[in-house]
Amino acid sequence: MTNDALPYADIATPSIAATGDGIFTYLIPEGLRGQLEVGQVVWVPLRRRLESAVVVRLHDAEPEFELRAVDSIVEPRYCLPDWTMEVAEWMATTTRCTFFDAAAPFLPPGETHEAETWLRLGASEPEFANLTDLQRSVVELVQARSNVSLDEARQKTGSRLTSVVRDLERAGLIQRYERTIDRVPAERTERFVRLLDVNESLAGRSVKQRIALEALARRVRLARSDAGLVLRYRELVETEGIDLPTLRALEKKGAVEIVDLPVSIFEREIEPARPPLLSKMQAEAWNVIERQLVQRSARPMLIHGVTGSGKTELYLRAAAWCLRNELGAVVLVPEIALATQIVRRFEERFPGKVAVIHSELSESDRHTTWLAIARGERPIVVGPRSALFSPLPRLGAIMIDEEQDAAYKQDTAPKYQAIRLAHKIVQLRGGSLILGSATPSIESFYAAKLGAFTLVTLPERIGFSPGGIDAPYRERDLAMPGVQIVDMRHEVKATGASLISSPLHALIGSALERDEQAIVLLNRRGMSTIVICRNCTRSVDCPHCDIPLVYHKDMQRLLCHRCGFGMRPIQRCPECDGPLDYFGAGTQRIEAEVGRLFPDARVMRVDRDSIRRLGGYDATIRRIQRGDVDIVVGTQIVAKGLDFPRVTAVGVVQADSALYLPDFRSAERTFQLLTQVAGRAGRRSSTGEVVVQTYTPRHYAIQAAARHDYAAFYEREIEFRAQQGYPPFSRLIRLAIRDKSEERCREDGERLVAEIEDVILANGFDAEVFGPAPAFVAKIRDTYQWQVIVRGAIAGFGELVTNLPLRPPWTIDVDPQSLL
């Protein structure tokens, strides 16, 4: 049976009904048969409203129940490509989200499709004597206006009208109906002037027109172009002084044409940055990568390169290969705000070809960018994990920088992991997947060891200095920075210094004497970590969350970093009235201490709080690069992927602050952070040095980071994971519940655990269940959080996920990044 005759459609709706997947069967009206396709966005009735939804299947299997009919097709019409529907089905299955949630990220951004409830008169004549005052007000409003929106009726009457409208409907006095509203952002355009005939004789007696034609003719000669040359209107105004009335007059004479074009269509001609010559190691790595690109192999490649080894240049080469072969490339970065430098390098190498996606774009800009990508005008897409949903016509490669970063896991539905999703996309579309990191995740490196990933190594740093005519730069070897571990147990006893040790003090001072810069890292915001009572030893906690408040000196406030609650600093314990002590160190306190030790230095704090005050991340980074700052005190924001040529000294305060958190990735996260921040030192010279302050100097994560020895860390960590049965030797599922009642969390959790154990036993799954138990932060915003952890064997894990019992209000996270 052809699509023209198929009468039924299975449609994915934004609903989490009993079916769990939100897919319902609808009747296709005669007038729409033959117009619907799989992937089509349509309007369907859902409960008492119209909702936009996605067609999943067309068929002729008549259900045994009465069906509602598809209302209409959403305008402008859009149909998801087949590959996106396959990816959405895979995401819905593997993450246990609805099909609609999985498909929605592929839809054009910025467009909103909503249904609004309206009221009109019914068939019955109203008898006002039998109506309440509120009912009479609604009927009179509808009579006066013929049609009125429910929102306006609520506003006019000051009531929600839920029962009033229902009773009036039953009496036949009014009818409720839906109006659909489609909002599509206008594509951002710019005004251009197309030259048609710039013969000066067309000017006639007009001096302005003659001057304008002379200027335009000069432009044609300089461009060595015939008629048809397109120029920016703004540029003509600024450089030639030609005004719009003059151009309008010339347009009437056929000399020019004034057109508005999408901003992505026309780019100022910029000379692309010339690529440097590759080092020997880079050239060997590129040969491996290029071979897989040519084969369009979906087998992931893992570039394991030390900080400063030239991984970004390999991404650029891969993107250039894609362009030469008329293919597109997606480049993922953990956070676009923290990737200023890599974005700039792509834009310089491929001017006019790069689309940058981020959450700060306006709806119009997001829509314009999406259209430019879909038309093939911007074949290189750089952005966070959401860039995977870009509508590139033909895909050549997906590259994931800092592949180990936790930001690649989505924390709302669909809760996908970007590497797994990217791998699925290249399997379906063709193309290659390239991962890069100085500190690969244990899972990725294990896959490379097994041969599931192709391992490409860059074990040495390279630097660049002015080169000859063949390339603007030539490489030269650079040593990794030297790292000194300071045992703070001995330092405190010897000097009393608990914040900045003597070796770190000396290192910073030496860098300043050489007119160089220093970075001091502390992975914690605020002035002090916690406020504790000397008598009862209780901390001053947020009244709404199960975490201590943090003191912020610049605001003179105690703040909760979870819910935002704030209060003035107090001196007496609210429990026993004992004296309070402010313990620990945040970035503000380190900033103050560094300022005291180096009063002549320009010190800048870089954390989430200060960035907002300093005018944004880009402005902050530019200040450091210009040399406006001598010492940067920051959180892990300063550790990721930045290249500051003048930074030669790096200090890490409290390197073990996250080491003993109750999470199996704690050692891995600590090693990655220390390695990344150490990599900021000496990237353009051989004088980089690092001081790591710790109370646990013998821990293998700290020892390995100090030696820049990923292999040593991996061997110890993989042994721990194997002994404990953690990933990559298993996979995890986290089920969570939130409720105002802690007792309900516990009782519901016990019921869920019993149900899961029954499923495991009935199906013979190799899995075990832990919990229920309070989450690490057991209360947020007066709501309790409990969790259940399921650990399953790799074999059969997908079937385990599919069969797990799941009901509201429980949420599920497959392959969670953290168990905290």
N, C-alpha and C positions, 0 to 999 in steps of 0.2 A: 504494500500500500504506500503511495507517495505521500509526502508531507502535506500536499493539498487536501488529502482526504482524512488525515489522522485527526481524530476528534478530541483526544485527551492529552494533557500536558502535566508532567510532574514538575513542580515549581518550588524552588528554594526561597523560603520567606524569612524575614527577620524575626523568627519565632523560635522559642525553645519549648515547644509543647511536648506531650508525652512521648512522641516518636523520637525526640532527642535530636534529630537532624534538621527539623524545620521544613521538611519537604512534604508538600501536599499535592494531591491530584486535583486538577481543575478541568472543567469542560471548556473546549475552545469553541466560541460562537461561530456560526456559519460565516459571518462577515470577516473573521480573522483567520479562518483556515487557509493555509498556504502562505500566510504572512509571517508566522512564527518560526523561529529557528532555535536550535539549542544554543544557549548563551544569550538569548534575547532578554532585554530588560523590559518588564511589563508591569502593568497595574493589576493587582488582584485584590478581591475583598478578603479581609482577614479580621475575624470577629466583627466589629461594627465599623471598621475603617478600611480605606484603600491603602495598600502598601506597595512600594516598588519591590519587585522580586525578579529572580533569574530563572529562565526556563532551563531545566536539567535534562528532560527527556520528552519526546513526542511518541505517542503509541496509540493503539486501538484496543487495549485491554480494559473493558468496561468494569468499573468497580461495582461492588454490591451495595453501595450507599449513594445517597443523593449528592450531587456535586454542585458547587458554586462555579460560576463562569468567570473566565478571564475578562477583565473590564476593557482594557485597551493597551496599546503599546506606548511605552514612555518615549517622549520626544525631548531632544533629538534622538533618533533611533540609534541604538548601539548594540552590537552583538559581540560578546566575548569570543576571542579566537579559541579554536579547539584545544590548543595546548594549555591555555589558562584554565579551561574547564577540567582537564585532566589533573593539573596541579592542585586546583581547588578541591577536587575529590580526594586526592592524596592527603592534603593538609587536614581536611575534615576527618578523615579516618585516623590519621596518625596522631593528631592532637586532641581529638574528641571535641571539636567545635562544630557548629552548624555549617552546612554547605554555604549558606549566604555569607556568614562571617569570613569563610575562606575565600569566597569569590569577590567580595566587596573591595579589597585592596587593588584589584585589577581594573575597577571601573574608573572612568575619567574623573580626576580630582576636581574639587571646586563646584561641581554640579550638585544641586540639591533637588530632590523630587519628593514633595510632600503632598499629603491630602488634607484638605481643610473641611471641617464639618459645617454645613449650612442648613438653615431652616427655611421652609416655605409653608404656605397655607395648605391644610389638608382638605379632604372632600366634605367634611361635616361643617355645618354652620355653628359658630360658637354661641353658647348661651352664657353670657357673662355673669348672670346671677349665680350660676353653679360653680364658678371659678374662684380660686383664692386670689388675693391681690397680686401675688407674684406670677401666677398663671396668666392672669388678665394682662399684666404688663408685658409678658412675652408675646402673647397673641396680638396685642395692639401694636407692638414693635414690628412684628412680621407683617401685619396688615398694612402698616404705613410704608414699609420698605419693599414689599413683595418677597424679597429674599434678604436674609441677614445671616452673617456668619455667627456660629455659636460663640466664638470668642468675643465678638462685639456685644452679643446679647448678655453674656456674663458680665462684661464691663459696664453696660448700661444699667443692669439690675443689681450689680454688686453681689451676685450669688453664683455658685458653681452650676446650679440648674440641673444637676444630674437626674434627680427624681422628677423634677418639674417637666423636663422635656420628655422623659419616658411616659409620664401620665398623659401628657397632651398628645403624644403619638398614639397611645392606646385608644384615646377618645376620638382619634381621627381629625383632630383640630390642626395639627401641624405635621409636616413630613421632614424627616432628616435625610440629607443627601450629601455626597462628597464632591468637592471640586479639587481637581489635581493642579498643583502648581509646580512648574518646572523652571528652575533658576539656573541659567548657564552663564558663567562669567564671560564678559566680552574679552576676546583675544586682544592682548595689548598690541597696539600698532604704533607706528611712527610715520611721519609725513616725509615723502620723497618726491623728487622732481625728475621725471624721465625726459631727456632731451630728444625732440623729434626733428625739428628743422630750425637751426640757429642762424639762418640767413639774416644779416643785419638790416636788410631792406625791409623786413617785416616790422621794424620799429616805427616806421613812418616819421611823424614829427616829434614823437615822445622821446625826450632826452633820457628819462629813466629807463625806458624800454631798450634804447640803443646801448646804454651803458651795461644793462643786464645781459643783452645778447652778446656784447663784446666779451664779457666775463665768462659766459657760458661757452662761447666759441673757444676761448683760451683753455678752458677745462677740457674740451674735446681734443684739442691739439696735444695738451700735456698727457692725456690718457691714451693718445694715439688710437682713438676709438671713433667709429662712425656714430651716426645718430643712434639713440637707444641707450646711451649712457645714463645710469641712474645715480643721482646725487642726493645726499641728505639735505632736506629743507633747512634744518637748523644750522648746518654748516654754511649754506649759501648766505643765510642772514648774517651770521657772525663774521665770515671772512670776506664776503663780497658786498655786503650791505644791501642785498636785494630784498625788497619787502613783498608781502603776500599780494597786495593789490596789483603790483607790477607783474607778478607771475600769473595772476588770474587773467590779466589782459593779454599776456603772451599765450596763455592756454587757449583763449578764444580764437587767436590767430593761427593756431596749429603749431606753434613753436615748441611748446612743452606740454607735458601732461602731469598734473598733480595727483599723486596716488598715496593712499594710506596702506602700508604693508605691515604684516606681522613683524615684530622686532627681531625675530629669529631669522627672517628671510635674508636680510641685508646686513652684513658686518663690515666694519671698517677693515681695510686690508692691513693686516699686521704680519710682519715677517716672522715666521715660526722660529722659535729658539732652536739652535743647532744642537743635536745630540752629542754628548762627549764620546770619545773613544772608550770602548769597554776595557776593563782590566782583563787579565788572563782568566781569572776566576769567573768574572761576569760573562765572558765570551763562552766559556765552557757551559755555564748554566743556561745561557740563552740558546745554545745549540739544542739542549734537551727540551727546553720549552717550545722552541720553534717546531721541532719535530712533532710534538704532540698537537700543536696548533694545526699543522698541515694535515695530520691524520684526523683532526676533529675528534680526538679521543676524549671521552667523558671521564676518564680516570683522573682523579684529582692530583694536582702537583702541589707539593709543599716546599716552598723556598724557606729553608732554615738559614738565616743569615744574621750574624752579629749586628748590633746597632752600628749604623754607619757603613754597612758593607755594600750598599748600592742596590737594595731591593727595588726601590721606586723606579730606578732606571729600567729595570726589567719589566715592570708594569707598563712603562711608557713604550718600550719596544713592542710588547704584546699588543697594545692599543694601536700602534702604527701598523703592525702586521694586519690587524683586523680592517683598518681603513683601506689599506692597499688591496684587500680582497673583498671590498664592498660589504663588510660585516660590521656589526656594532659591538661595543664592549661596555660592560658595567663594572665600575670600580667602587667597592664598598670600603667605607672608613667607619670606625666605631661611632664617632660623633662628628658631624660636619663642622661644628664650632671649634673642635680641636684639631681640624685637619686643614687649616688655612694654607700651610706650605705645600702639601701634596696637591691641593686644588690649584694653587697658583702654577705649579710646574706643569700640570696637564693643560691649563689654559694657555700658557706660554708656548708649549710644544704644539698644540692643536688649536690655534685661534679660530673661533667661530664654529668649532665642532663639539664643544663640551657643554653639556647641560648639568647644572649643579642643583641638586634637590635637597631641600631642608625645610624644617617646620616653620621657619620665620618668613617664608614666601607668602605673599598675599594670595587670596583665592585666584585672582586674575593671573598673577604670575605663575602659579602652579598649573593652571589650566593652559596658559600659553606655552609653558615649558613642555607639558605633556603632549600637546599637539605637535610641537616641533620635533619631539622624539618620535612620535608615531609617523610623521611624514618623512623621517629619515634625515632631517636637517641637522639634528644633533646626535650623531651616532655614538658619542661617548658620554656615558652617564656616570656622574660621581655623586655619591650620597651615602646616607646611612642604610641600614638593612632594608628599608622600604623601597630603595632603588631597584630591588629585585623585581618589582612589579611593573617596571617601565615597559612601554609597548614598542620596543625596538623591532623594526620589521624583520631583520635578520641578525641572529646572535652569533658572535665569534668567540667571545670569552667573558667569563666572570672572574674578577680578581678581588680577593678579600684581604685587605691589609690588616695587620695586627689581629690575625684570625683567632687568637686566644681570648679576645676581649669579651667580657660578659655582656656588653651592649648588643651583641649579635643575637641575644635571645629576647624575643618579644614577651612582655609580661601581661598582655591582654589578648583576648581571642582575636585571631588565631595565634596560639602561643608556639610559634615555630622557632626553630633554630636555623639561623641564616645559612650555615654551611650545608646542613642537610637539605634545605630548600633549594639552594643554588645547585647542588648536585642533581637533584631531581629535575630541575629546569634544563640543565645541559644534557641530561639523558634524553629528555623529550624533544628538545629543540636542536640538538647538536651543538658543538662548541666545547670549549675547555674550561676547566675550573682551576684557578691558580690561587693558592693560599700563601701568605707570607707572614713571618714573625721571627723575631730574635728569640722568643721564648714560646714555642708552640705549645698548644694545649697537650696534656698527656694523652688524650684520646687521639689527636691527630698524629702525634709522633709515633704512637703505638701502631696506628694504621700504616704509617710509612715503613716502620720496622717489619711489619708483616708482609709488605709488598702491595697492600691495597692502594696506597698513594705512591706516586713517584717522588722520591726525595731528591731535592736540589739543594746543595749546600754552598754557602758563602762564608767561609770561616774567618776571613780577614777583613779588617777595615780598609777603606780606601779614602783618600782625600783628593781634592782637585786643586790644581794650580793653573795659571794661564798657559795655554798650549800654542801650537803652531797653526798653520793654515788648514790642516786636515780637520781639526775640531777645536772648539773654543777652550776645551779643558783637556788636561791629561791627568791620569791617575797616579797617585803615589801612595805607598803603604803607610798606614798609621797604626800605632800601637793602641791596644785597649788601655783605658785609664787604670792606673794603679789604685788598689782599694785597701784601706787600712780599717780593721775592725777594732773598735774601742769597747772594752768591757766596762760598762757603766757602773757595775758593782764596785770595781776597784777605783774608778774615776771619782765617784761620789765620796768614797772614804778618803782618798788622797787629797782632793781639791775642794770638795763640797759642791762642785758644779754638777747640777742635775739636768740642765738644758743644753748648754753648749760646752762640750769637753775641750780640754786644752789642745788636743790635736786638731779639732775642727776649727777652733779659734785661730790657731797658727795657719791652717790651710787657707782660710778666708783672707786673713791679713796678707799672706804672701800673694794671693791673686790680686788683691786691691793694689798692692805695691807695683805690680806689673801692668796696672791699668786694665785688668781683666775682670770678668764677672763671675759671680758665685750663685749657686742655687742651694737653698736649704729646704728639704722636704720633710713635712709632717703630715701624715694622712688623717688629719683631724682639723675641723674648723673650730672657731671660738677661742676664748681666752683661757679657760680651764675646762678640763674634762668633766669633773663632777664636783659637787659641793657636799661635804660629809660632816656630820655632827661628831664632835670630839667625844661626847658622852655616850650616846646610843649607837653611834657608827652608822646611822641610816643616812642614805643620800637624799637630796632634795629632788624628788621625781616629778614628772609631769602628772597633773591630776587626772589626765585623760588617757595617758599611755604608760606602758610599763617600762619606761626608760628615764634616766636622769636628765635634768635640765642642764644646758651648757651656758656658761657665762660669756657674754659678748661685751667687751669693754667699751668699744666705740659707740654702742647703743645703750650702754648701761642697763642691760636686760639679761635675764635668764630665759633662754629660749628652748623650746622643744623642736628638734630637727625632724620630727615625724609629722606632727599636726600643726605646728606653727604657734602653739600657745606661748605666751610670754608674760613675764612679771618682773617687777623691780627686784634687784638683788636684796637679799635679807641677811641678817647677821646672827639670828637666833633660830634654832631648830624648831620647826612647826610641831614636832612630836613631843619633845621633852624640854624645850626652851634652852637647850645647851648651846654653847658657842659653835659656830660653823667654820670649817676650813675649806679653802678653795684648792683642790688638788689637781695634779696633771698639767698638761700643757696643750693649748691649741695654737693655731697659726698666729692669732693675735698676740699671745704671750711670747711666742718665739720671735715675732716681729719686734716686740718691745725690747726683748733681751738683746737681739742683734743690734738694734739701734743704740742701746746703751753701750755695747762693746765696741761699736764702730760709729761714733757720733758724727763723723764727717762723711760717711757713706750714704748714698741714696738707696734706701730700702723700700721695696714694694712688696706688698702681700698679694698673692694671687690665689683666691679660692672663689667658691660660688658667690659668696657675699660681696667680696671686693670687686669682682668683675662687673657686676651690675653698676657699682658706683664709679668705676673707671671708664665706663662708656662702651663696654662689650669686650668680648674676647679678642677680636682683631686689633682693636686699639691698644689693648694691653700688650699683645705680642709685638706690635710695631714699636712700642716704647722700649721694650727689651732689646729688640734688634737694632734700634737706632743708638743704643748705648746710653739712653736716658736713665738707666737704672744700674746700680752696682751689685746689689744683692737682692735676689728674688727669694721670698719665703712663700712656699706654696704647698698645696695638697697634691694629690696624684695628677691633677690637671697639668702640672708642669713636667710630668714624667713621660707623656705620650707623644712620640713621633715628632718632636720639635727639634729644629736645628739652629742653635745659637752659636755662631762662630767664636764669640769672645768668652763663652763659658768654659772655664778650665777647672773650676773647683765645685764639687758637689758634696753636700753633707746630708745624711739621713738621720733624723732624730727619732728615737724610739722605733727602730726597725722591726721590732717584734710585736708591735701594738695589735696586729691582726693575726699573729701566728697561732694563738691558742683559742681562737674562736671555735665553737663546736660545729665545725663544718669540714667535710673531708677535703675540700679544696684550699684550706687555709694556708698550708705550706706552699702550694703552687702559686697562689695569689701573692704571697709574700716574696717568693723568688722572682716572679715576673715583675713586680713593682720595683724591687731593688735593682734588678738588671736594667730595666727601662730607664730609671732615673740616673743610674751610673752612666748609661750610654749618652747622656746629655753632655758629659765632660769631654773636652779635648777632641771634638769632631773635626776641627780644622788644624790642630797642632798636636804635637806629641807630648804635651805637658799636662794632660788631664789627670786629675787625682780626685779620689773619693774617700770620705770618712763615713763609716757606718757605725752608729752608736746603738748598742744593744745590751740587754740584760741576759741574753741567752746566746753567747757568742759561738757555742759549739754546735748549734742546731744545723743540720745538713743544708737547709734552705739558705741560711745566711752564709755558711761556708762556701757553698757552690756559687752563690751570687758574687761573693768577693773575688772568686777566681774566674768569673765569667765562664763557668763550666756547666753548660746545660746538660751535657752527657752524664756528669756525676750526679746532678740533681735528679735527672730522669731515672737513673738506675735505682736510687734510694726510694724515690716516690713510687715507681712502678712496683717495687717489692712490697711497699706498704699497701698499695691498692689491691694487689693480688692476695695478700694475707687477709685483708678485711672484706674482700669481695666487692669493692667499689668499682665504678667505671674506670677503665674500659672493659673490665671483666664482667660487668653486669650493666643493666640500665635501670634507672630509677623513675618512679612516679610519685609526685607529691599531691595529695588530696587535702584541701583546706576548707575550713568552715569559719564563718564569722557570725557572732551572735551577741546580743546584749547580756545573755545569761550564760555564765560559764558552765553551769550544770547541764544546760541543753547541749552545749558543745560536747561535753564528755559523754552524755547518754547517746546522742546521735552518732558520735564517733565509735562507740562500742558496737552499736548496731551495724554500722558500715563495715567495721573490721570483721564481724561475724559473717556478713554477706560475702565479703571478698574471699575469706578463707573457704567458704562453701564453693565459690566459683573455681578457686585454685584446685581444690580437691576433686571437684566434678570433672574438670578438664585435664587434670594431670599436669598443670603448669609447674615449671621449676621456678618457684617464687616464694617469697616470705613477706610478712606484713609486720610493721612496727607501729606501735601506737594503739589508741589515740594519745596524744600528748600536747601540752601547750606549745605554741610556736616559740622561737627564741625571744621575740618581743611578743609577750602574751596578751597585751592589750594596746589598742590604738584607737584614739577618739572614742573612748568609753565602750569599745567593742572588743570582746575577747576573740582570740585567734587560736584554733587548735588544728592539728594536722595528723595525717596518717601517711606513712611512707611505705611504698611497695617496691621491693627489689626483685627484679626478674632476670633470668638468664637471657643471653642474647638470642639464642634460638627460641622461636615462638613468642618473642616479645610483642610483636605486632598483634598477634591473636589475643594475647593477654590484655593489651590496651583496649581492644575492641570489645572484649567480654566483661570488662570491669563494670560493676554496678555504679551508676552515677546519677544522682538526683539533686535538684536544687535543695538547699543553698550551697551544696558542695561544689568546689571548683577543682579542676584537674590541671596539673602541669607535668607534661611528659619531658623527661631529661631536664630537670630543673638545674639552673646554674648554681643554686645555693640551697641548703636545707635550713638556713636561718630564718 
